[in-house]
Amino acid sequence: KKFRNVRSSCSYGWIANKMGGIYNKKQVHDKLLEKMIVNDGWAAEGVPLTTIKPGWIANETNAQFVLDVRASGDFDIEYVTLVYLKSYGEKWDNSRIKVRFDIMPKNDPTILDTTGDFYLDGFHNITSSVNYKRRLKLPSPARAKGQKVR
C-alpha cells in the first residue's frame, strides 16, 4: 500500500506540539480563530515544557465554542478525530464536554445530518494528565465543494 499524505486530505487538522509548530497558548488561540465562529468561555492556556500543557480550556460552566470546517479540495469529510485531555484533581472533577457535529451546506444554516450529542469526560482517577483520541465516523459525509461540518 502506498503512503498517502494525510495533510493533503485533511480539511482542518493540528495538534499542540513543537513539531507541529503550535506549542504555546497564542499559537493555539490563533489556530482555532481560523475556523471559530462562536466562543463563549473558552481560552487557550498552557506553557510549553511545563506540567500545564498548551490547549483549549473551558473557564466557566456551560462554556461553548463552534468551529466551521468546510470540505476542501476533492475530499469529503467522512471522519472526525478529536484528541482531548483527561486529568485529575478538583479542577477536573465532574468535567465533561458535550460534542455534536452537524453536516450543512456551506452557505445555508440547514442541518442535513448530525451525530447528535455525545459526551467526553475530562476527569480520571490517574494522577497524571493523559491525551485520549476519539475517532468518529460521520453519519453521512460532508461533500467536497459544497458542504461543511460545524
C-alpha positions in Angstrom: 0.0 0.0 0.0 1.3 3.4 -0.9 1.6 6.0 1.9 -1.0 8.7 1.5 -0.1 12.2 2.6 -2.8 12.8 5.3 -2.2 16.6 5.4 -3.4 16.9 1.8 -6.6 15.1 2.5 -7.5 16.8 5.8 -9.8 19.8 5.8 -8.6 21.0 9.2 -6.0 19.4 11.4 -3.5 20.3 14.0 -2.2 19.3 17.4 -0.5 21.4 20.0 3.2 20.3 20.0 6.5 21.7 19.0 6.9 19.5 15.9 3.6 20.8 14.5 4.5 24.4 15.2 1.7 25.0 17.6 3.1 24.9 21.1 2.1 27.9 23.1 -1.2 29.4 24.0 -1.1 32.2 21.4 -0.5 29.7 18.6 -3.4 27.5 19.9 -5.6 30.6 20.0 -4.6 31.8 16.6 -5.1 28.4 15.0 -8.6 28.0 16.4 -9.5 31.5 15.3 -9.1 30.3 11.7 -12.4 28.3 11.9 -14.1 29.7 15.0 -17.5 31.3 14.7 -18.6 31.2 18.4 -16.6 31.4 21.6 -18.2 31.8 24.9 -16.0 30.9 27.9 -13.1 29.1 26.3 -9.4 30.2 26.2 -6.0 28.9 25.2 -3.9 28.1 28.2 -0.7 26.4 29.0 3.1 26.9 28.9 5.4 24.7 26.8 7.7 22.3 28.6 5.8 22.5 31.9 3.1 20.4 33.6 0.4 22.8 32.1 0.1 21.5 28.5 -1.0 24.1 25.9 -4.6 23.6 24.8 -8.1 24.9 24.6 -9.7 25.1 28.1 -13.2 25.9 29.3 -13.1 28.6 32.0 -16.7 28.5 33.1 -19.7 26.2 33.4 -21.6 25.7 30.1 -18.9 27.3 28.0 -19.2 26.6 24.3 -17.4 27.1 21.0 -18.3 26.4 17.4 -15.9 25.7 14.5 -16.9 25.9 10.9 -14.9 23.5 8.8 -15.6 23.3 5.0 -14.8 20.2 3.0 -11.7 21.2 0.9 -10.3 20.1 -2.4 -11.6 16.9 -3.8 -12.1 15.2 -0.4 -15.3 14.6 1.5 -15.2 14.8 5.3 -16.1 11.3 6.5 -14.4 11.1 9.9 -13.6 13.5 12.7 -10.8 12.7 15.2 -10.7 14.5 18.5 -7.6 14.5 20.8 -8.6 15.6 24.3 -7.1 15.6 27.7 -8.3 13.9 30.9 -6.8 14.9 34.1 -7.2 14.6 37.9 -7.8 16.9 40.9 -10.5 19.3 41.9 -10.4 21.4 38.7 -11.2 18.4 36.6 -13.7 16.7 38.9 -17.1 16.2 37.1 -15.8 17.9 34.0 -17.0 16.8 30.6 -17.6 18.3 27.2 -20.7 17.9 25.0 -19.9 17.4 21.4 -22.0 17.4 18.3 -21.1 17.6 14.6 -23.6 18.9 12.1 -23.3 18.5 8.3 -24.5 21.6 6.5 -24.5 23.3 3.1 -21.6 25.8 3.1 -23.8 29.0 2.9 -27.0 27.7 4.5 -27.9 27.1 8.2 -30.0 24.0 7.3 -28.7 20.9 9.1 -28.6 18.0 6.6 -27.4 15.4 9.1 -26.0 15.3 12.7 -24.1 12.9 15.0 -26.4 14.0 17.8 -24.9 14.9 21.2 -22.2 12.8 22.9 -20.0 13.4 25.9 -16.3 13.1 26.6 -15.2 13.0 30.3 -12.4 15.3 31.4 -11.6 13.5 34.7 -10.0 10.2 35.5 -8.5 8.6 38.6 -4.9 8.6 37.4 -2.5 11.1 38.9 -1.3 12.4 35.6 -2.8 14.2 32.6 -3.3 11.9 29.6 -4.3 12.6 26.0 -7.1 10.4 24.6 -8.3 10.1 21.0 -11.9 9.6 19.8 -12.4 8.9 16.1 -16.0 9.3 14.9 -17.5 8.3 11.5 -20.0 11.0 10.5 -23.5 9.6 9.7 -23.1 11.0 6.2 -20.0 12.7 4.7 -19.7 16.4 4.2 -19.3 16.5 0.5 -16.4 18.3 -1.1 -17.2 21.5 -2.9 -20.4 22.5 -1.1 -20.7 21.3 2.4 -19.2 21.8 5.8 -19.0 20.3 9.3 -19.9 22.6 12.2 
